[in-house]
Amino acid sequence: MIDITYYGSFKEHIKNHVELKQAVGYKYIAEAEHLKRFDTFTLEKYSFATTLTKEIVLDWCSKKPYESQANQCTRASIIRQFSRYLDSIGVAAYIMPNGYYPKERQYLPHIYTDEELKRFFAQTENCHYSSEFPFRQQIMPVFFRMIYTCGLRVSEARLLKVVDVDLDAGILTINHSKKDNSRLVPMADSLIKRCREFSTNVHKHSNLDDYFFPALGGKPMTLGNIYKNFRKFLWRAGISHGGRGYGPRIYDFRHVYAVHCLKKWSEQGKDLMVYLPILRTYLGHDSFEETAYYLRLTADVFPEITLKLETLYPDLVPVLELGGGTYETD
């Protein structure tokens, strides 16, 4: 359980709603942090609101340019639950209907080629200083390499603290990730070296609780800022982007990591029944099915090993079911 203070017009109701959820057995940590952002939103825009109107709900749930349809639907679901709580205690609230936002179109992750990866990371080395983002030129080359070489979710890297990056052992500590899971992630030697150089330049006087990748004022980088930089690097690297919802996406680096691991192990003749649980733990997956999905993706991207995979693991290579951003937040 985490201690969060709310200040907006619904502060007491949010606090009671979260406490009720946790009292009946839900961890409700990520949701509580989400409601904290909603609390800040209402404090800034609807500070005198006494009821949760349709205007407030739709304003809050409006789609951000950098987020997926699946993430928007998640935000809507959390507010829907809060609205139902308010309604149950007699406070007028607009309850957004289930399915209010359409499901996301089918999306096949973009698996970057080796040449695309080289061009993309070369562009991260060429970024310049920005007064709005003082450490940009030091952060970007390390940040995107960490996502790719460690298979991290974007916010797992974004929210790392100095204390979470063990530069001696070369281990990242990922705390309270999806479904409140935590794990240890070893880094490659090349990334350890880069992180040490980065820390020497950026964290000479930092505290252990400071963000490892700090934005202006010591705050963590925003998803929007990361996305803007990502699109610039893609364009300069000559990698075509299909527009919103069509990718490539930052999250695809995580898919590439998993696919490349399976391809390498398959070519080396490794027993994937032994190695899949290792990959599952490394990626922080909650279920075996999430990891097994990458077998089919690997087979589709690298046709030369399709027969080998399907022959050895016929029951483990599932048919791809691409829809609704299912794999955006795995």
ABEGO torsion letter per residue (X at the ends): XBBBBBABAAAAAAAAAAAAAAAAGBAGAAAAAAAAAAAAAAAAABAABABBBAAAAAAAABBBAABBAAAAAAAAAAAAAAAAAAAAAGBBBBBBBBGABBBBBBBBBBBBBAAAAAAAAAAAAABBBBAABAAAAAAAAAAAAAAAAAGBBAAAAAABBAAABBAAAGBBBBBGBBGGBBBBBBBBAAAAAAAAAAAAAAAAABBAABBABBBBGGBBBBAAAAAAAAAAAAAAAGBBBAEBGAOBBAAAAAAAAAAAAAAAAAAAGBBAAAAAAAAAAAAGBABAAAAAAAAAAAAAABAAAAAAAAAABAAABBBBBBBGGAAAAX
